[in-house]
Every structure is written in structure tokens, then in C-alpha cells.
Amino acid sequence: MCARRSYAVNMLETPDDDHGLTPEEQTEILMMAARLQEEQRERMSVDQLELLAQEAGIDPPFVRMAIERRGGTALSSAASSRSRRWP
């Protein structure tokens, strides 16, 4: 167990919690937070995907077209409203 995790486990064992969370609730919350963080690390923004595609020789507008054809769920309104010009 790493030092950070050991510290977190020790904190979970403290009976006097300011927020009134039981040790079981604290464990559940920390496990969920760790899962959410890992999911976020696995995700890639549209901008990151465009850069990766560009390195592979794919022009960014084609990445956007593919996203739109897939259902557009990866495009936020802010990302889709940006206008870009690519050489």
C-alpha cells in the first residue's frame, strides 16, 4: 500500500468526522472518487484526439466529421461552435 493510500486509510478510522460520515461511507466515497478519477484519465478530449490524429496524418476536420457521424456525443456546444482553419 502506498503512503498516500495508507494515510487515507488511517483517516477513515477516525471516529470523530466533521461531516458525520461513517467509516463505511468514507470508504465508499473514496473508492468512487478513485474510480471517477481513473475514468477521467482514460478519456481524451476532442482537441487531444485531433492532435493525435494529426500526428497520424489525419486532418482534424475529418476527426470532427467522424465524431458527428458517430452521433456527436463527444462534441460539446463550446467545441462545436469554435471555428478553426486547418492548412
Sequence and secondary structure as in RCSB ss.txt:
>XXXX:A:sequence
MCARRSYAVNMLETPDDDHGLTPEEQTEILMMAARLQEEQRERMSVDQLELLAQEAGIDPPFVRMAIERRGGTAL
SSAASSRSRRWP
>XXXX:A:secstr
  HHHHHHHHHHT S  TT   HHHHHHHHHHHHHHHHHHHH   HHHHHHHHHHTT  HHHHHHHHHHHTSTT 
 HHHHH      
